[in-house]
Amino acid sequence: MTECVVGTGIDLVENQRMADVLDRWNSRFRDRVFTESEQRYCEAKASPPRHYAGRFAVKEAVAKAFGLGMTPRLSWRDVTVVNCPSSGAPSVSLSPRGWALAREKGVSRMKVSLSHTRHYAVAHAFLLGPGLSTDTE
């Protein structure tokens, strides 16, 4: 059995727009969208809005890969962006509700890519799962 792409999503966020949203809504927005660990990570950085924008882009890309967007079936805090301790590479941790949706969609693992510039953050998500056998018997 081979592994196949079950879904893919991409999102682009303007860093200044995220800064404006954070200034306007402050903790109301942060607490609704980001987990405590994500907030600690972003707030420890020299430019928190840039890192919030990146995490927001990952969450949106994952939701798009599921073909849903953010809905009652998959909320902002069901998707947590974490970093590999050794490499710093981003990955995604799902809540139990998020993993239930993943199982329903045939997703066994996810890969994400995240990049920042001075003005933008972009993320791409791949949902992977079992594919069809290539045997022709």
N, C-alpha and C positions, 0 to 999 in steps of 0.2 A: 504494500500500500504506500502511496506517495502522499506528501503533504501538499495541499493546494491553498491558494489565496481564496478565502471565503468572503472577504470584504476589504475594501480600501477606502480611505478618506483622507482629505487634506484640508488644512485651514491656514489662513494668513491673518495676523492681527497687527494693527498699527500700535506701536508702543505708546505713542502720545495719547491715543484714544483710551488705552487702558489706564494711563496715568490720570486722565480726566475723570474716568469712571471711579477710580479709587479715591480721588479727591472729593468727588461729589457724594458718593455713597459710603465711603470709608468701610467700617467694620460690617455694616449690613450686607454689602456686596461680597466682601471677603468671606464672611461666615456662611453665606448662602452657596458660594461657588467652590471654595477651596477648603480642604481639610486642614486641621491644625498643623500637621507635619508640613504641608505645602506652604502654609503661611509662615511657619518658622524658617523654612528654607529661603523663601523670597525675601523676607524681612532682614535676613542676615547678609544679603547682597548689597553691593554699592548702589545698584539701580533696581530697587524692588519692582517697579512697574514693568520693566523689561522681562523679568523672570515670571511675574504673574502673567504677562502676555504669552509667554512660551507655554506655560502650563494650561492656560485657557485654550490655546491653539491645539494642544494635544487632546484635551477633553473633547473639543469640537470634532477633531479628526477621527477619534475613536467612535463618537456617536454617529458620524456620517458613515463610517465603515460598517456599523451595524445596520445602516439604512434607516435610522430613526430620527436623528437629531436628538436634542434633549427633550424627553417626554417623561410621563410618570413611570414608564418602564425602565428608564435609565436617567437618573438625575446627575447633576454636576458632581455631587460628592460620592457617587457610586464609582467614579473613575479617579484614582489618585496617581499622580505622577511621582515616581521615585527614581533615585539615581543609584546605579551600581556603585558600591563602595570602592571598588578597585579602579574602575575606568571612568566613572562619572557619567557613563552613558545613561540616557533616560529609558525608563520602562514604565509599564502601567500595572497597577494593582487594582483589582476590582473588588467591590463589596460582594457579600453573598448574593444579593439580588442581581448584581452585574454578572456574576459567574453563572447564575441560573439562566440568564438571557444568553450568555455565551454558549452554554451547553445546548440550549434550544436551537441556536443558529449553527451548531456544529463547529464551534471554535474551540480549539485546544490550547492555543497560545497566541500571543500578540507581539508585534514588533512595532516600535515607534522610532521616528527620527525627528529631531528638533533642531532648529537653527535660529540664531538671532543676528540681526544687524542693528545698526544704530536706530533705525526707524521701524523695523518690522521683526516679527517672530513668525516662523512658519513651522508646521508640524505635518507629518505624514504617518498614517497608521495602517498597518496590515493585520488583518485577522486571518489566522491560519488554522487549518483543520485537515482531517483525513480526506484524501482524494480517492479517486477510482483507481483500481488496479490497472497496470499497463499490460498485464498478461492477456494473451489472445487465445487462450485455450478454449 
